[in-house]
Amino acid sequence: MHEPGARFANPDMHAIVGHRDLLLITLDTLRYDAAQQCFQRGELPVLAEHLPAQGWERRHTPGNFTYAAHAAFFAGFLPTPARPGPHPRLFALDFEGSETTARDTFVFRDRADIVSGLRDLGYHSLCIGGVGFFNKRNPLGSQFPDLFDESHWNPGLGVTAIDSTERQVALACERLASDELRGRRCFVFINVSALHQPNRHYLPDAQHDGYDSHCAALRYVDGALAPLFAALRTRGGAFAIVCSDHGTAYGEDGYHGHRLAHETVMTVPYAHFLVDP
């Protein structure tokens, strides 16, 4: 039995898009059960400032590995509440017959992705990559970063760097404070890599990745995010979406990893909230 978690009502996105910076953080590979347990234990003080009393919302991901999930996200299909729907979306592309486009949904016309749609509205889009699908080392690793006005990746932002989230946040803060972006609306996307294997380096003496080291990685990420929220407040506030793209299995029912349809993979934590100045 799962904790019910929070339920996030959709705001009127027409009152947000064009008026605030936008932030999308994907906590790559984060499981819902780990996220909610860390919240309930009081181990996420930074994120807890923005989450309701019940914690994360339990949602279903549209993809069971990074590429599939992000392809859906950039088309406006964020994780879906894990309860009967239909569930109206925050963003959508104009698509005939959509049953999840509602009055409060912001619809981008004549575009195949929301990043291009935001560019049409004057947003500067910034991608700070993490896992391999954002490393720009080959055509596949360049596909998502190439959607953005600017994109960044280096090994220090990747899965093997123990301080990757601190580096990602520092880079985001540097760009947001730059003269180039002062006074301009920004869409900031960060693919946080720290939860992804290997994550055993966040748990002293751990020899293998596991649920406990996964939680330890999340505790590290939480502390590292604080300067980013502060930077967005300085710029006048933002609308933030923080979620996982998929979970991962650590031996449950014999499964390990992801790109499979186990509940530990398909059930993810989700939150959206205003970051006010």
C-alpha positions in Angstrom: 0.0 0.0 0.0 1.4 3.4 -1.0 1.1 6.6 0.9 -1.5 8.8 -0.9 1.0 11.7 -1.3 0.0 15.2 -2.5 -2.3 16.2 -5.3 -1.2 19.2 -7.3 -3.9 21.3 -8.9 -3.0 22.7 -12.2 -2.6 26.5 -12.2 -3.7 28.7 -15.2 -0.6 28.4 -17.3 -1.7 31.4 -19.4 -0.9 33.5 -16.3 2.5 31.9 -15.9 4.0 31.4 -19.4 5.5 34.7 -20.5 5.4 36.2 -17.0 7.9 34.0 -15.1 11.0 32.0 -15.6 10.3 28.3 -16.0 12.3 25.5 -14.4 12.2 21.8 -15.2 14.4 19.5 -13.1 14.4 15.8 -13.9 15.8 13.8 -11.0 17.0 11.1 -13.3 16.1 7.5 -12.1 14.6 8.6 -8.8 12.0 6.1 -7.4 8.8 7.4 -5.8 9.1 5.2 -2.7 12.6 6.5 -2.0 11.6 10.2 -2.6 8.6 9.9 -0.3 10.4 8.1 2.4 13.2 10.7 2.5 10.6 13.4 2.6 8.7 11.7 5.5 12.0 11.3 7.4 12.7 15.1 7.1 15.7 14.5 5.0 14.8 16.9 2.2 14.8 20.3 3.9 15.3 22.3 0.7 12.6 20.6 -1.4 10.3 20.4 1.6 10.0 24.1 1.6 8.1 23.8 -1.7 6.3 20.5 -1.2 2.9 20.3 0.6 2.5 18.5 3.9 1.8 15.1 2.2 5.0 15.3 0.2 5.5 14.2 -3.4 2.7 13.3 -5.7 2.7 9.7 -6.9 2.7 9.6 -10.7 3.2 7.3 -13.7 6.0 8.1 -16.1 5.3 8.1 -19.9 8.6 6.3 -20.5 10.7 3.6 -18.6 14.1 5.0 -19.5 15.6 8.5 -20.0 15.2 8.9 -23.7 11.6 7.8 -23.9 10.5 9.8 -20.9 12.2 13.1 -22.0 10.9 12.7 -25.6 7.4 12.7 -24.0 8.2 15.6 -21.6 9.4 17.9 -24.3 6.2 17.2 -26.2 4.2 18.3 -23.2 3.5 14.8 -21.6 4.7 15.0 -18.1 4.2 12.2 -15.6 0.5 11.4 -15.1 -1.2 11.2 -11.7 -1.5 7.6 -10.5 -5.2 7.6 -10.3 -8.1 7.5 -12.8 -8.2 10.4 -15.2 -8.3 12.1 -17.6 -5.7 14.5 -16.3 -5.3 17.9 -18.0 -1.8 18.9 -18.8 0.2 22.0 -18.1 1.6 22.3 -21.6 0.5 20.8 -24.9 1.3 21.0 -28.6 -1.6 21.6 -30.9 -2.8 18.0 -31.6 -6.2 17.1 -32.9 -8.3 15.0 -30.6 -6.2 15.6 -27.4 -8.3 14.7 -24.4 -5.9 16.2 -21.9 -5.8 19.8 -23.2 -8.0 22.0 -21.0 -8.7 25.6 -20.5 -5.7 26.2 -18.3 -3.3 24.3 -20.5 -0.9 26.4 -22.4 -0.9 25.2 -26.1 2.0 25.8 -28.4 1.0 26.2 -32.0 2.8 24.8 -35.0 5.7 23.3 -33.0 6.8 19.8 -32.3 8.3 20.5 -28.9 7.7 22.9 -26.0 11.3 24.2 -26.1 10.8 25.7 -29.6 7.4 27.0 -28.5 8.9 28.9 -25.6 11.5 30.3 -27.9 8.8 31.8 -30.0 7.6 33.6 -26.9 10.9 35.1 -26.2 12.3 32.6 -23.7 16.0 31.8 -23.7 16.3 28.0 -23.2 19.2 26.6 -21.2 19.9 22.8 -21.0 22.4 21.5 -18.4 22.8 17.8 -19.1 23.6 15.0 -16.8 23.3 11.4 -18.1 24.5 10.1 -21.4 21.5 11.2 -23.5 22.6 14.8 -22.9 26.4 14.4 -23.3 26.6 15.7 -26.9 29.3 13.2 -27.7 27.3 11.7 -30.6 24.1 12.4 -32.6 21.9 10.6 -30.1 23.5 12.4 -27.1 22.9 15.7 -29.0 19.3 15.3 -30.0 17.8 16.8 -26.8 20.5 19.4 -26.2 20.1 20.7 -29.7 16.5 21.7 -28.9 17.9 24.5 -26.7 19.4 27.9 -27.3 22.4 26.8 -25.3 23.4 23.5 -23.8 26.2 22.3 -21.5 27.8 19.0 -20.6 31.1 17.8 -19.4 32.2 14.8 -17.3 31.9 16.8 -14.1 28.1 17.0 -14.7 27.8 13.3 -15.4 26.9 10.1 -13.4 30.4 9.4 -12.1 31.1 12.8 -10.6 30.3 12.8 -6.8 29.7 16.6 -6.9 27.7 16.7 -10.2 24.6 18.4 -8.8 26.6 21.2 -7.2 28.4 21.8 -10.5 25.1 21.8 -12.5 23.5 24.3 -10.1 26.6 26.5 -10.1 26.5 26.6 -13.9 22.8 27.4 -13.9 23.2 30.2 -11.4 26.2 31.7 -13.4 24.2 31.8 -16.6 21.1 33.2 -14.9 23.1 36.0 -13.4 24.9 36.9 -16.6 24.5 40.2 -18.3 23.2 38.4 -21.4 20.2 36.9 -19.6 19.4 39.8 -17.3 15.9 40.9 -17.9 15.1 38.1 -20.2 12.7 35.2 -19.5 14.5 31.9 -19.2 13.5 28.2 -19.5 16.0 26.2 -17.4 16.2 22.5 -17.8 18.5 20.4 -15.6 18.9 16.6 -15.9 20.2 15.7 -12.4 22.5 12.7 -12.8 23.4 11.9 -9.2 20.6 9.4 -8.6 21.6 7.3 -11.5 24.0 4.4 -11.1 26.7 4.5 -9.9 25.4 6.1 -6.7 27.2 4.0 -4.0 29.7 6.8 -3.5 27.1 8.8 -1.6 27.0 6.1 1.1 30.2 5.5 3.1 31.6 2.0 2.8 28.9 0.9 0.3 30.3 -1.7 -2.1 27.3 -1.8 -4.5 24.4 0.5 -5.6 21.2 -0.1 -3.8 18.1 1.5 -2.3 20.0 3.0 0.6 22.7 4.6 -1.6 19.8 5.9 -3.9 18.3 7.7 -0.9 21.8 9.0 0.1 22.1 10.5 -3.4 18.8 12.2 -3.0 19.8 13.8 0.3 22.9 15.1 -1.5 20.9 16.5 -4.4 18.5 18.3 -2.0 21.2 20.2 -0.3 22.8 21.1 -3.7 19.6 22.7 -5.1 19.3 25.6 -2.6 21.4 28.1 -4.6 19.3 27.5 -7.7 16.0 28.5 -6.0 17.7 31.5 -4.5 18.9 32.6 -7.9 15.4 32.3 -9.4 14.0 34.4 -6.5 16.6 37.1 -7.3 15.3 37.1 -10.9 11.7 37.7 -9.7 10.5 34.1 -9.2 9.7 31.1 -11.4 7.4 28.2 -12.0 9.2 25.0 -11.2 8.5 21.4 -12.1 10.6 18.8 -10.3 10.0 15.1 -11.1 11.7 11.9 -12.0 11.8 10.6 -15.5 11.6 7.0 -14.4 12.6 4.8 -11.4 14.9 1.9 -11.2 14.8 -1.6 -9.6 17.2 -2.9 -7.1 16.3 -6.6 -7.1 12.6 -6.4 -6.6 10.9 -9.5 -8.1 14.3 -10.3 -9.6 14.5 -7.1 -11.7 17.5 -4.7 -11.8 17.8 -1.4 -13.5 15.2 0.2 -15.8 13.9 0.1 -19.4 11.4 -2.4 -18.0 7.8 -2.1 -16.8 8.2 -2.8 -13.1 6.3 -0.6 -10.6 9.6 0.6 -9.2 10.4 2.0 -12.6 7.0 3.3 -13.8 6.1 5.1 -10.5 7.8 8.4 -10.0 7.7 11.4 -7.7 6.3 14.7 -9.0 5.9 18.3 -7.9 5.2 21.7 -9.4 5.2 25.0 -7.5 5.9 28.7 -7.6 9.2 30.0 -6.5 8.3 33.5 -5.3 10.7 36.4 -4.9 
